[in-house]
Amino acid sequence: MPQDPAIIQRQIENTRAELAETVDAIADLVSPKRVAGRAAVQVRERIDHLKERVRPSDGGPAALATGTGRAALPAGGVTAAGLTAPGGAELTTVVRWDRVAIAGAVLFLVTLLVRRRSGSD
């Protein structure tokens, strides 16, 4: 039994609209900007988790970790590239563990991308 052409046309338009929504959703999912954003969130979560594991719960030495994410080396430790304070005292190095972790994560992601691209060529 043949259907009315107007009904068929409406069905086609509905199917096209649904297909357009699906394609938009897929494009949004695989968008490099969205993928990078999700990866950044995952990296931040892992860094926070690692910070919690490293941070002493008993208020241990500040050289291991502080509430600000910085760790100062002891005065007798490594000094900053020959810098001295106005009084002639050596300056101590401050290690920003959060930045070290971010740099490591970025290096890992770049290495991963390079390997994927070289493997697909």
C-alpha positions as CSV (number, residue, x, y, z in Angstrom):
1,M,0.0,0.0,0.0
2,P,1.7,3.3,-1.1
3,Q,2.1,6.0,1.5
4,D,1.3,9.6,1.2
5,P,4.3,11.6,-0.3
6,A,3.9,14.2,2.5
7,I,4.3,11.6,5.2
8,I,7.4,10.1,3.4
9,Q,8.9,13.6,3.1
10,R,8.4,14.3,6.9
11,Q,10.0,11.0,7.7
12,I,13.0,11.8,5.6
13,E,13.3,15.3,7.2
14,N,13.1,13.7,10.7
15,T,15.7,11.1,9.8
16,R,18.0,13.9,8.4
17,A,17.6,15.9,11.6
18,E,18.4,12.9,13.8
19,L,21.4,12.1,11.6
20,A,22.7,15.7,11.8
21,E,22.4,15.5,15.7
22,T,24.3,12.3,15.7
23,V,27.1,13.6,13.5
24,D,27.4,16.8,15.6
25,A,27.6,14.7,18.8
26,I,30.3,12.5,17.3
27,A,32.2,15.5,16.0
28,D,32.1,17.1,19.4
29,L,33.3,13.9,21.0
30,V,36.4,13.5,18.8
31,S,37.2,17.2,18.6
32,P,40.9,17.8,19.4
33,K,39.9,20.6,21.8
34,R,37.5,18.3,23.7
35,V,40.0,15.4,23.7
36,A,42.7,17.7,25.1
37,G,40.4,19.1,27.7
38,R,39.4,15.6,28.9
39,A,43.1,14.6,29.0
40,A,44.0,17.7,31.0
41,V,41.3,16.9,33.5
42,Q,42.6,13.4,33.9
43,V,46.2,14.6,34.3
44,R,45.1,17.1,37.0
45,E,43.2,14.4,38.9
46,R,46.2,12.1,38.8
47,I,48.5,14.8,39.9
48,D,46.2,15.6,42.8
49,H,46.1,11.9,43.7
50,L,49.9,11.7,43.6
51,K,50.2,14.9,45.8
52,E,47.9,13.3,48.4
53,R,50.0,10.1,48.4
54,V,53.3,12.1,48.7
55,R,52.1,14.6,51.3
56,P,52.8,13.4,54.8
57,S,49.7,13.1,56.9
58,D,51.6,13.5,60.2
59,G,52.9,17.0,59.4
60,G,56.4,15.7,58.5
61,P,59.3,17.7,57.2
62,A,58.5,20.6,54.9
63,A,61.2,19.3,52.5
64,L,58.9,16.6,51.4
65,A,55.8,18.6,50.8
66,T,53.9,21.7,51.8
67,G,50.4,22.8,51.5
68,T,51.2,25.1,48.6
69,G,52.7,22.3,46.5
70,R,56.3,23.5,46.9
71,A,59.2,21.8,48.6
72,A,62.1,23.8,49.8
73,L,65.4,22.0,50.0
74,P,67.5,22.4,53.2
75,A,69.9,25.3,53.3
76,G,72.9,22.9,53.0
77,G,71.4,21.3,49.9
78,V,71.4,22.4,46.3
79,T,71.7,26.1,45.7
80,A,70.2,28.0,42.8
81,A,72.7,28.5,39.9
82,G,75.3,30.6,41.8
83,L,72.8,33.1,43.0
84,T,73.3,34.8,46.3
85,A,71.2,37.0,48.5
86,P,72.1,40.6,49.1
87,G,73.8,39.6,52.4
88,G,76.0,37.1,50.6
89,A,74.0,34.0,51.7
90,E,73.3,31.3,49.1
91,L,69.7,31.0,47.9
92,T,68.1,27.6,48.2
93,T,66.2,26.0,45.4
94,V,62.5,25.6,45.6
95,V,61.0,22.6,43.8
96,R,57.6,23.1,42.3
97,W,56.3,19.5,42.3
98,D,53.1,20.4,40.6
99,R,55.0,21.9,37.6
100,V,57.3,18.9,37.5
101,A,54.3,16.6,37.3
102,I,52.6,18.7,34.6
103,A,55.9,18.8,32.6
104,G,56.1,15.0,32.9
105,A,52.5,14.5,31.8
106,V,53.0,16.8,28.8
107,L,56.2,15.0,27.8
108,F,54.3,11.7,28.1
109,L,51.4,13.0,25.9
110,V,53.7,14.4,23.2
111,T,55.7,11.1,23.1
112,L,52.4,9.2,22.8
113,L,51.2,11.4,19.9
114,V,54.5,11.1,18.1
115,R,54.4,7.3,18.3
116,R,50.9,7.2,17.1
117,R,51.6,9.4,14.1
118,S,54.8,7.6,13.1
119,G,52.9,4.3,13.4
120,S,50.1,5.4,11.2
121,D,52.2,6.6,8.3
